[in-house]
């Protein structure tokens, strides 16, 4: 097995509290990282680095774990730029625009859908994302949800069934029948392609009882739960997530002290999506209150054609620092190790011996530049499983 020593690292973020400056980032300076195969084989100060077959000198640059984007809607067709423009001119965001994308997605071929996902995943990789979760949810028929997840599975193991995005237009007058479809034939069709099940628990979508029924059906089929919660207002989504032990409650824009206590006590990750607030001019989540309450926070893009069409985790880190008052270290941890926790993954999000060698070399001396220089392409090189991907 060929070994590669990534050497002369000015600042290495390991996310391992046992290293360097400790929690949350485990910073090492004047460091090195050795990779064997697709795994991290050694981490430490460069003066103690072992011999390796190949040597890569990064000339004092910072190295960070690969971003783990745990919430993205990449299987879609069509464009909603005019909806965005209207929103910027004062129209409020609602869940109703999803139906526009549903119509376009249904009319697209598998090849067109896969081509769009490939384009977006490549964008993400160029910006340091090495793991992405991809949801369905723009098909809303048995065949369209199944093919959406089959497409998603070409690009990631983290695939999520979101047939319960909104009620399909054909069932607008009979939502109970649509839920029967989502928890019956549609669920059966997607099972070979999905790891997760999700539901949009929000006004205009699904209420608490409907969400419980949908997630319970998914659990019975072997899928793990996550939930869109408390995006558009105070609601029951976070409570449902904590009650059933979901991996993650996503959005969490509107919360109460009881919500935060429930998240902290249950261990459900609060996945914050600041690109949505940026793109909809909505209030940002209170990340400081969450952290103070002991809630585990993740950051993700929510890349989708309606409420947040960005594939940039660095942008989300910068927004978290500027708009949600997270420290740069907190934001980076949430975008890497936090995302891994939201996906219940132990092999990614950190740079420790035995874990997958997913990392980025920055064109900067410190991770702080991710927020300090927003909008600047700072990824010099991106590696997944020890191999350069961007």
C-alpha positions in Angstrom: 0.0 0.0 0.0 1.5 3.3 -1.1 1.9 5.9 1.7 1.7 9.7 1.1 3.0 12.3 3.5 1.2 15.6 3.3 4.0 17.8 4.8 4.7 21.3 5.9 1.2 22.0 7.0 1.1 25.4 8.7 -2.2 24.7 10.5 -3.9 21.3 10.6 -7.5 21.0 11.8 -8.1 17.4 13.1 -11.4 17.9 15.0 -9.7 15.5 17.6 -9.7 17.1 21.0 -6.7 14.9 21.9 -4.5 16.9 19.6 -2.9 20.3 19.7 -5.1 23.1 21.0 -7.9 20.7 21.9 -11.6 21.3 21.5 -13.3 21.8 19.2 -10.8 21.7 16.4 -7.7 19.8 17.7 -5.3 22.3 16.0 -1.8 21.2 15.2 0.8 23.7 13.8 3.8 22.9 11.7 2.2 19.5 11.2 2.0 16.6 8.7 -0.5 14.0 7.8 0.2 10.5 6.3 -2.3 8.6 4.2 -2.2 4.9 3.3 -4.8 3.7 0.8 -7.9 5.7 1.6 -7.2 6.1 5.4 -5.3 8.4 7.6 -2.3 6.5 8.9 -0.5 9.1 11.0 -1.1 12.7 12.3 1.3 14.9 14.2 4.0 17.5 14.3 6.1 17.3 11.1 9.4 16.8 12.9 8.1 13.4 14.1 6.7 12.4 10.7 7.5 8.9 9.5 9.0 8.1 6.2 6.5 7.7 3.3 6.6 6.6 -0.3 5.4 9.9 -1.7 5.8 13.4 -0.3 3.5 16.4 -0.9 4.7 19.8 0.5 1.8 22.2 1.0 4.2 25.2 1.8 2.6 26.2 5.1 -1.0 26.1 4.0 -3.8 25.1 6.3 -5.5 21.7 6.0 -9.0 21.0 7.1 -11.3 17.9 7.1 -13.6 17.6 4.1 -16.9 19.3 4.5 -19.8 17.0 5.3 -22.9 18.5 3.7 -25.8 16.6 5.4 -28.7 18.3 3.8 -29.1 18.8 0.0 -31.8 18.5 -2.6 -29.9 17.8 -5.8 -32.2 15.7 -7.9 -34.3 18.2 -9.8 -34.9 20.0 -13.0 -35.9 23.5 -14.0 -35.1 26.9 -12.7 -36.7 29.2 -10.2 -34.7 32.3 -10.6 -37.7 34.5 -11.2 -39.2 33.3 -7.9 -36.0 34.3 -6.2 -36.1 37.7 -7.9 -39.7 38.2 -6.8 -38.8 37.2 -3.3 -36.0 39.8 -3.2 -38.6 42.4 -4.2 -40.8 41.5 -1.2 -42.8 38.3 -1.7 -42.6 36.0 1.3 -41.2 32.5 0.9 -43.7 29.5 1.3 -43.5 25.8 0.5 -45.8 26.2 -2.5 -43.1 26.8 -5.0 -41.9 23.2 -4.7 -44.7 22.2 -7.1 -43.0 24.2 -9.9 -39.9 22.0 -9.5 -42.0 18.9 -9.3 -43.5 19.5 -12.7 -40.1 20.1 -14.3 -38.5 17.1 -12.6 -41.3 14.7 -13.7 -40.8 15.9 -17.3 -37.0 15.3 -17.3 -35.2 12.1 -18.3 -33.0 10.1 -15.9 -30.0 11.3 -17.9 -30.9 14.9 -17.5 -31.4 14.5 -13.8 -28.1 12.6 -13.4 -26.3 15.3 -15.4 -27.6 18.0 -13.1 -26.6 16.1 -10.0 -23.1 15.5 -11.4 -22.7 19.2 -12.1 -23.7 20.2 -8.5 -21.6 17.5 -6.9 -18.6 18.7 -8.9 -19.3 22.3 -7.7 -19.4 21.0 -4.1 -16.2 19.1 -4.4 -14.4 22.1 -5.8 -15.5 23.9 -2.6 -14.2 21.3 -0.2 -17.2 19.0 0.2 -16.2 15.3 0.4 -19.5 13.8 1.6 -23.0 15.0 0.6 -26.5 13.7 1.5 -28.9 13.8 -1.4 -32.7 13.8 -1.0 -35.5 13.0 -3.3 -38.8 14.9 -3.0 -39.3 16.5 -6.4 -41.0 13.5 -8.0 -43.9 12.7 -5.7 -45.0 9.7 -7.7 -43.9 6.1 -7.1 -41.8 6.0 -10.2 -40.4 9.5 -10.0 -39.3 9.1 -6.3 -37.7 5.7 -7.1 -35.8 7.0 -10.1 -34.7 10.1 -8.2 -33.2 8.0 -5.5 -31.6 5.7 -8.0 -29.9 8.7 -9.5 -28.9 10.0 -6.1 -27.3 6.6 -5.2 -24.9 7.0 -8.2 -23.2 9.9 -6.3 -23.5 9.1 -2.5 -24.4 6.5 0.0 -26.3 9.1 2.0 -29.6 9.0 0.2 -32.8 10.3 1.7 -36.4 9.5 0.7 -38.4 12.7 0.9 -41.7 11.6 -0.7 -43.3 13.7 2.1 -41.9 17.0 0.8 -45.3 18.4 0.1 -48.6 16.7 -0.9 -48.5 15.8 -4.6 -50.8 18.0 -6.7 -52.9 15.0 -7.7 -53.8 14.5 -4.0 -54.4 18.1 -3.0 -58.0 17.3 -2.0 -57.1 14.0 -0.3 -53.8 14.3 1.7 -54.6 11.1 3.6 -54.5 9.1 0.4 -51.2 10.6 -0.4 -49.8 9.6 3.0 -51.0 6.1 2.3 -49.0 6.2 -1.0 -45.9 7.6 0.7 -46.0 5.0 3.5 -47.0 2.1 1.2 -46.2 1.6 -2.5 -43.8 4.6 -2.8 -41.8 3.4 0.3 -41.6 -0.1 -1.1 -40.3 1.2 -4.4 -37.5 3.4 -2.9 -36.2 1.0 -0.2 -33.4 -0.4 -2.4 -32.0 3.1 -2.9 -32.5 5.0 0.4 -30.8 5.0 3.8 -32.8 7.8 5.3 -36.4 9.0 5.4 -37.4 12.6 5.9 -40.6 14.7 6.1 -41.3 18.4 5.8 -43.2 19.0 9.1 -44.4 22.5 8.5 -47.5 24.5 7.7 -48.4 23.9 4.1 -46.8 20.5 4.2 -47.3 17.8 7.0 -48.4 18.1 10.6 -47.0 16.3 13.6 -49.3 13.3 13.4 -48.7 12.9 9.7 -44.9 13.2 10.2 -44.9 10.6 13.0 -46.8 8.1 10.8 -44.5 8.7 7.8 -41.3 8.3 9.9 -42.7 5.3 11.7 -43.4 3.6 8.4 -39.9 4.4 7.2 -38.4 3.0 10.4 -40.4 -0.2 10.0 -38.8 -0.5 6.5 -35.3 0.0 7.9 -34.8 3.6 7.0 -33.4 6.1 9.6 -35.3 9.3 10.4 -34.4 12.9 9.9 -36.9 15.8 9.7 -37.4 19.3 8.3 -38.4 21.2 11.4 -39.4 24.7 12.5 -38.3 26.5 9.4 -41.3 28.8 8.8 -42.4 29.3 12.3 -42.8 27.7 15.8 -44.1 24.2 15.3 -44.0 20.6 16.4 -41.1 19.4 14.2 -38.3 19.5 16.7 -40.6 17.8 19.3 -41.3 15.0 16.9 -37.6 14.6 16.1 -36.7 14.3 19.7 -39.6 12.0 20.5 -38.7 9.4 17.9 -34.9 9.8 18.2 -34.2 11.2 14.7 -30.6 11.7 13.7 -31.2 15.4 12.9 -33.7 18.2 13.0 -33.0 20.5 10.1 -33.6 24.3 9.9 -34.5 24.9 13.5 -35.0 28.6 12.6 -37.7 29.2 15.2 -37.1 27.5 18.6 -38.2 27.8 22.2 -36.1 27.1 25.3 -38.0 23.8 25.6 -37.0 22.9 22.0 -33.4 23.5 22.9 -33.6 21.4 26.1 -35.2 18.6 24.1 -32.5 18.7 21.4 -29.7 18.7 24.0 -31.2 15.9 26.1 -32.1 13.7 23.1 -28.9 14.1 21.3 -30.7 15.0 18.1 -28.4 17.2 15.9 -29.7 20.6 15.0 -28.7 21.1 11.3 -28.7 24.8 10.5 -29.0 26.0 6.9 -28.0 29.7 6.9 -28.0 29.8 3.1 -31.8 29.5 3.3 -32.1 32.5 5.5 -29.8 34.4 3.3 -31.8 33.5 0.2 -35.2 34.1 1.7 -34.5 37.1 3.9 -35.8 35.2 6.9 -34.5 35.4 10.5 -31.4 33.3 11.2 -31.5 30.5 13.8 -30.1 31.4 17.3 -27.0 29.3 17.1 -25.5 30.9 20.2 -28.5 29.8 22.3 -28.2 26.3 20.9 -24.6 26.0 21.7 -25.1 27.4 25.2 -27.9 24.8 25.8 -25.5 22.0 24.8 -27.1 21.2 21.5 -24.9 19.6 18.8 -25.0 21.9 15.8 -24.3 20.9 12.1 -24.1 23.2 9.1 -25.3 22.3 5.6 -26.1 24.0 2.4 -29.7 22.8 1.7 -28.8 23.2 -2.0 -32.1 23.3 -3.9 -33.6 25.3 -6.7 -36.1 27.2 -4.6 -35.1 28.5 -1.2 -31.3 28.2 -1.4 -29.5 27.5 -4.6 -26.0 27.4 -3.3 -23.6 24.5 -3.3 -21.0 26.3 -1.2 -20.2 25.1 2.3 -17.6 27.9 2.7 -20.4 30.4 2.2 -22.5 28.7 4.9 -19.5 28.8 7.2 -19.1 32.6 6.6 -22.8 33.2 7.1 -22.8 31.2 10.3 -20.0 33.3 11.7 -21.3 36.7 10.5 -25.1 36.2 10.9 -25.4 33.5 13.5 -22.5 34.7 15.7 -20.7 31.4 15.7 -17.0 31.5 16.3 -15.0 30.5 13.2 -13.9 27.4 15.0 -17.5 26.4 15.9 -18.6 27.0 12.4 -15.9 24.8 10.8 -16.5 22.0 13.4 -20.2 22.1 12.6 -19.5 21.9 8.8 -17.3 18.9 9.2 -17.6 16.8 12.4 -21.1 18.2 13.1 -22.3 17.1 9.6 -20.8 13.7 10.3 -22.8 13.4 13.5 -26.0 14.4 11.7 -25.4 11.4 9.4 -24.3 9.2 12.3 -20.9 8.6 10.6 -17.8 7.9 12.6 -15.4 7.6 9.7 -15.6 11.1 8.3 -15.5 14.7 9.6 -12.3 14.3 11.5 -8.6 13.6 10.6 -7.7 10.7 12.9 -5.8 7.5 12.4 -8.0 4.9 10.8 -10.6 7.4 9.5 -11.2 8.1 5.8 -8.6 10.6 4.4 -11.0 13.3 3.3 -9.4 16.7 3.5 -8.8 20.0 1.8 -5.6 22.1 1.4 -6.5 25.7 1.7 -4.9 28.5 -0.3 -4.6 30.3 3.0 -2.6 29.9 6.2 -5.6 29.4 8.5 -9.1 28.0 8.5 -10.3 31.4 9.8 -9.9 32.7 6.2 -13.1 30.7 5.3 -15.1 33.4 7.1 -12.4 36.2 6.8 -12.5 36.0 3.0 -16.0 35.2 2.0 -16.7 34.4 -1.6 -13.0 33.8 -2.4 -12.1 30.3 -3.9 -9.8 29.1 -1.1 -9.6 25.4 -2.0 -6.1 24.6 -3.4 -6.7 20.9 -3.5 -9.4 18.5 -2.2 -8.9 14.9 -1.4 -11.5 12.1 -0.8 -10.3 8.8 0.4 -6.7 10.0 -0.1 -7.3 10.8 -3.8 -7.5 14.2 -5.3 -11.0 15.1 -6.5 -10.6 18.8 -7.2 
